[in-house]
Amino acid sequence: MSTIPNESIEAVKEILKAIHRGEKIEELKKRFGSVLQQVSPFEIPLIEQQLVKEGISVNEVLKLCDLHVELFREALQSRELKNVPKGHPLDLLMKENEWVLKQAESIGLYASALLRAEDDEQTRNYLASLKKIAFEMRKARLHYRKIQMLLFPYLERRGIVAVPRVLWGREDQTMVKLRQLSELLQKTENDANKNLVNDIANKAIEIAQEFSELVFRENRILFPAVQALFSEGEWAAIAEIAEDLGYVIDVKSEGWKTDAKPVLPYELEANVTFEQVEKLPPEFRSMATSHGIEPDTYNVKKEGDLDLSTGFLSVEETKALFRALPIEITFANFDDRVKFFTESTLHKGFVRTKTIIGRKIEYCHPPRLENIVRKNVNEIKLSGAEYKEFWTKMGDRILRVLIAPVRDQKDNLLGAVEVVEDLTEVVNNTNEIKNKIMVI
């Protein structure tokens, strides 16, 4: 179950017991420094579960989490990551990993206690605590989304594909197991039989171990690798996007600044140098170089493409894309003149022709609706409302109509957009649609 020697396990158990007795962290670091160098974060839950078996209560062990994460952090970072500035994306991702590790420890501890529950009341209490932590742990998806969407593209641009695919697979598998655990916990509200409870406990212990191993792989393998490979400009772009996505932890007081121009993956001409390869952790280097490293040189931005902020499209691609959408869009500018509309090949909404271009928006509707249209457009423009929603019928089709303000990046009002969507099948076949829902 663990590859570290028994004497190291016993020593770490003594450290945790010493913390429980109130001994100072700095003194423990000096006394047990050599032991800490042999222990990785994913082994902590196993040791804690052993403490529970020996009679230390779950609540007491949980009180140690903040302290022993601090205890192990220094040993981990001193060996693997050097000079990470405060507030740097790597610093914040590692702090998120500390949060993940604490939650994983709690899951493992309550699961171990659940296997040894002495009566129904204890079982109910442990199940309730486990359910609460499992729900909280779902926030970890945000951490992995940042890894997958912000770090992996830069590795792939460099031709390093195997590592991101393997790690993403492990992250996804663990999150799926967490969802399945939550579903099992939900079942206990109606029937908390012994077999189900044992199944939950064993699955929870397995999940706790997998989360801890992910922390280990990121902190010991992935993060040192990207620190060696990525430029300041790449980190500048990662920091900007990560701030928009948000963090699992509170990072309001954290700040990292750089004058480097943000660089996105498609802008890189990335060649991995021999010197960089030599700095990679052995596990990362072995997997990354096993099939050779061939940088991705594809140029996504072509001459004449429109820069749409979130990507690039040619005029022909733009026209074809609008036709392929299952919605129809009409845009009226700040002067309330129709400037653009789309025609969907998938469904037809209201009748619109090229002759409406330049027409006042209210004149595109019957006179009986003119005041309603004017009122809603004015409300959208003046009140700050996010959108107005209407439902209507056209023959046997049920249409949803959204009217929303259109603003530039400085929040200046440019006009209003009307979006028409045919939701007939959803409204008329609700149960059938629900059966088609696939949880991903």
Residue pairs with C-beta under 8 A, 6 or more apart in sequence:
1 46
2 9
2 43
2 46
4 38
4 39
4 43
5 38
8 35
8 38
8 39
9 46
9 47
9 50
11 32
11 35
12 32
12 35
12 39
12 44
12 47
13 47
13 50
13 51
14 32
15 28
15 32
15 35
15 68
15 71
16 47
16 48
16 51
16 61
16 64
16 68
17 51
17 56
18 28
19 25
19 28
19 64
19 67
19 68
19 71
20 56
20 60
20 63
20 64
25 67
25 70
25 71
28 71
29 36
29 71
29 74
33 75
36 71
36 72
36 75
37 75
37 79
39 72
39 75
40 76
40 216
40 220
41 72
41 76
41 101
41 212
41 215
41 216
41 219
42 209
42 212
42 213
42 215
42 216
43 212
44 68
44 72
44 101
44 105
44 212
45 104
45 105
45 108
45 109
45 208
45 209
45 212
46 209
48 61
48 105
48 108
48 109
49 108
49 109
49 112
49 205
51 61
52 58
52 61
52 109
52 112
52 113
52 116
53 112
53 116
58 109
58 110
58 112
58 113
58 126
61 109
62 105
62 106
62 109
65 102
65 105
65 106
66 102
69 98
69 101
69 102
73 98
76 219
76 220
77 84
77 94
77 219
80 219
80 220
80 223
80 224
80 281
81 90
81 94
81 219
81 223
81 224
81 227
82 227
84 90
84 91
84 94
84 227
85 91
85 256
86 254
86 255
86 256
87 251
87 254
87 255
87 256
88 235
88 239
88 256
89 150
89 235
89 238
89 239
89 242
89 256
90 223
90 226
90 227
90 235
91 254
91 256
92 242
92 247
92 249
92 251
92 254
93 143
93 146
93 147
93 218
93 223
94 219
94 223
95 249
95 251
96 143
96 247
96 248
96 249
97 143
97 215
97 218
97 219
99 248
99 249
100 137
100 140
100 143
100 211
100 214
100 215
100 248
101 211
101 212
101 215
103 133
103 136
103 137
103 140
103 211
104 137
104 207
104 208
104 209
104 211
104 212
104 215
105 208
105 212
106 129
106 133
107 130
107 133
107 134
107 137
107 204
107 205
107 207
107 208
107 211
108 204
108 205
108 208
108 209
110 126
110 129
110 130
110 133
110 204
111 130
111 200
111 201
111 202
111 204
111 205
111 208
112 201
112 205
113 122
113 126
114 123
114 126
114 127
114 130
114 197
114 200
114 201
114 204
115 198
115 201
115 202
117 123
117 126
117 197
120 192
123 192
123 197
124 192
127 185
127 188
127 192
127 197
127 200
130 185
130 200
130 204
131 182
131 185
131 186
134 178
134 181
134 182
134 185
134 204
135 182
137 178
137 211
138 178
138 179
138 182
139 248
140 175
140 178
140 211
140 248
141 175
142 245
142 246
142 247
142 248
143 247
143 248
144 171
144 172
144 175
145 245
146 242
146 245
147 167
147 168
147 171
147 218
147 222
148 164
148 168
148 171
149 241
149 245
150 238
150 241
150 242
150 245
151 164
151 222
151 226
151 238
152 164
152 167
152 168
153 265
154 226
154 229
154 230
154 234
154 238
154 265
154 268
154 270
155 161
155 163
155 164
155 226
155 229
156 164
156 265
156 296
157 265
157 266
157 268
157 270
157 295
157 296
158 229
158 268
158 270
158 271
158 272
158 293
158 295
158 296
159 270
159 272
159 292
159 293
159 294
159 295
159 296
160 272
160 288
160 293
162 287
162 288
162 290
162 291
163 222
163 225
163 284
163 287
163 288
166 287
167 217
167 218
167 222
170 210
170 213
170 214
170 217
171 214
173 210
174 207
174 210
174 211
174 214
177 203
177 206
177 207
177 210
178 207
179 439
180 203
181 200
181 203
181 204
181 207
184 196
184 199
184 200
184 203
185 200
187 196
188 196
188 197
188 200
220 281
221 281
221 283
221 284
222 284
224 280
224 281
224 284
225 280
225 281
225 284
225 288
228 276
228 279
228 280
229 272
229 276
229 280
230 238
231 260
231 263
232 258
232 260
233 260
233 261
233 262
233 263
234 263
234 268
235 258
235 260
236 258
236 260
236 261
236 262
236 263
237 262
237 263
237 264
239 256
239 258
240 262
266 299
266 300
266 301
269 295
269 297
270 295
270 296
271 295
272 293
272 295
277 285
277 288
277 289
280 288
300 311
300 312
301 307
301 312
302 312
302 314
304 314
304 315
305 312
305 313
305 314
306 312
306 313
306 314
306 315
306 318
309 409
313 321
322 329
322 342
322 343
322 344
323 342
323 343
323 344
323 345
324 344
324 345
324 346
325 342
325 344
325 346
326 344
326 346
326 347
326 421
326 422
327 342
327 344
327 419
327 420
327 421
328 341
328 342
328 343
328 344
328 347
328 348
328 349
328 350
328 352
328 419
328 420
329 340
329 341
329 342
329 417
329 418
329 419
329 420
330 338
330 340
330 341
330 342
330 352
330 364
330 417
330 418
330 420
331 338
331 339
331 340
331 341
331 406
331 415
331 416
331 417
331 418
332 338
332 339
332 361
332 377
332 415
332 416
332 417
332 418
333 339
333 414
333 415
334 413
334 414
334 415
336 360
336 361
336 362
336 377
336 415
336 416
337 358
337 359
337 360
337 361
338 356
338 357
338 358
338 359
338 360
338 361
338 364
339 357
339 358
339 415
340 357
341 352
341 356
341 357
343 352
347 397
347 422
349 394
349 399
349 420
349 421
349 422
350 394
350 420
352 364
356 364
361 373
361 377
361 416
362 370
362 373
362 374
362 377
363 370
365 373
376 388
376 403
377 403
377 416
379 385
379 388
380 387
380 388
380 403
380 404
380 405
380 416
381 405
381 413
381 416
385 405
386 404
386 405
387 402
387 403
387 404
387 405
388 402
388 403
388 404
389 400
389 401
389 402
390 400
390 401
390 402
390 403
391 398
391 399
391 400
391 401
392 398
392 399
392 401
393 399
396 424
397 422
397 424
398 422
398 423
398 424
398 427
398 428
399 420
399 421
399 422
399 423
400 420
400 421
400 423
401 418
401 419
401 420
401 421
402 418
402 419
402 421
403 416
403 417
403 418
403 419
404 416
404 417
404 419
405 413
405 415
405 416
406 413
406 414
406 415
406 416
406 417
407 413
407 414
408 414
425 433
426 433
